[in-house]
Structure formats: C-alpha cells, structure tokens
Amino acid sequence: MSELTHPPGADRAETDYERVQRSAEFQALRRRFRTFVFPMTGLFLAWYLVYVLLAAYATDFMSTRLAGNITVGLVFGLGQFVSTFVITMLYARWANTHQDPIADELRQRIEGRDL
C-alpha cells in the first residue's frame, strides 16, 4: 500500500492526548484562550512599537519636560512596565474565572478516562 492510502502509524491506537486534542471541549478552551491572548498581545506590541518609534523619531516630543527632570519619554517608559503588570493581572483574573475552571474539569475527565 502507498503512504497516501496508508499513512505511517495509521494502524496504531490513538493516544489519550490525541483524543483530547480533537475533543470539542479542548478546542473551545483553545479558542477562548486565543480570543483573549492574541488581541492583548497585539495591543501590547503596538503600544511598545509606538514607544520605540516615538523615542527614535520624535525626540523633541519625548524630551518634553513635564515636571523637573521628568520627561514624556520617561513617563512612557515607565508606562511600559505598568502596562506589563496590568496585562498580567488582567490575564490572571481572566484565567482564574474563565479558563481554569473549564481546564480543571477537562483534566479531571481525562484522568478519569471519561473522554
């Protein structure tokens, strides 16, 4: 038989991992994860890119003093750290309420072989 009609390993049994990966519950879990993480990552990367571009091409703006030696660039730079912590807290809260309970239930079903 050719490999097109009989792929390698086709006669082996499906693993638990493969069965779980195909399950509707796991696919929904992945989809829910991606709908939160991808937009949040895109938003952060865009914010970081704006910061880098402003630092490189808008030096007059970034060197504008706000108070004493505090400049716009310094505030934006510190904003990078703040936004990282905020995103982390938002993700942790979201995962604890929306993702983890479903993942725990799925794990219990897998370990109990109910899938």
N, C-alpha and C positions, 0 to 999 in steps of 0.2 A: 504494500500500500504506500502511496505517496504521503509526504508530510502534510499536504493540503487537505487530504481527507482523513488523515490520522495523525494529528499533531503530537509531538513528543510529550509523554506524560499523560496522554488522554485516558489511558487505562488505569491511572492511579485514582485513589479516592480523593474527594475534595476535603481539604483541611478545614478545621473549625474557623480559622482566620478567614479563609476564602468565602465560607458560607456567611460569616458575619459581615464581611465587606460587601457582599451582594444584597444583604438584607435592607429592607425599606427603612427600618429604624436607624441603621448606621448611615445610610445615605442622607436621611433627614438631619441627623446630627452633624454630618459634614457640611451640608448646605447651610444650616443655621450658623455654624462656626464661620464659614466663609462670608456670609452676609454681614457679619459684624467685623471680622478682622480685615478683610480686603479694603472696604471703604475707610476704616480707621487708619490703616497703613498708608493708603493713598493720601489721605488728608495730612498725616504727619510728614510724609515725604515732600508733599507740595509746600508745606509750611517751612520745612528745612531748606528746600531749594530756593524759596523766596528770600530766606535769611542769607543764604550764601550769595545769591545774585545781588542783593542789596549791599552786602559787605564788599563785593567786588566792584560793582558799577555805580553805586550811589553813596560814595564815601562822604560826600558833604552832608547828605541826609543822616547817615549812620553816625557821623561825628557831631551831630547837633546836641548841644548840652541841654539837659533837662533841669538838672539841679546840681550845682557844684561840679564834680567830676563825673557825674552820671550822664551817660550819653544814650541816645536811641539804640545804638548798636549793643551796648551793654545790657540794656533792658530786654532787647530782642534775644540776645544770647542767653540770658537767664531764663527768658521765656521758653527756650528750648528745653531746659531742664524741667521747668514747671509742667510743660505740656507732656513730657515723657511720664512724669509721675501721675498726672491726671489721667492719661490714657491707660496706664497700668491699673489705677484704681477703678476706672470705669470697666475695664475688661474683667478684673477680679469680681466686681459686683455682678456684672452681667453673667459671667461663667457660673458663679455660685447660685444664681437664681434661675438661669435658663438652660445652661448646658450640663452642669454637673449632675443634677437630679436624673436627667434622662440617660446620661452616660453611666451613672451608677446602676440604674435599673437594667440597662443593656448588659453591663458587666455581670450582674447577678444572674441574668438569664443565660449568658454564655457559660458562666462557671457551673450553672445548674444544668447546662446542656438542653435548655428549653427551646433553643432556636431551631 
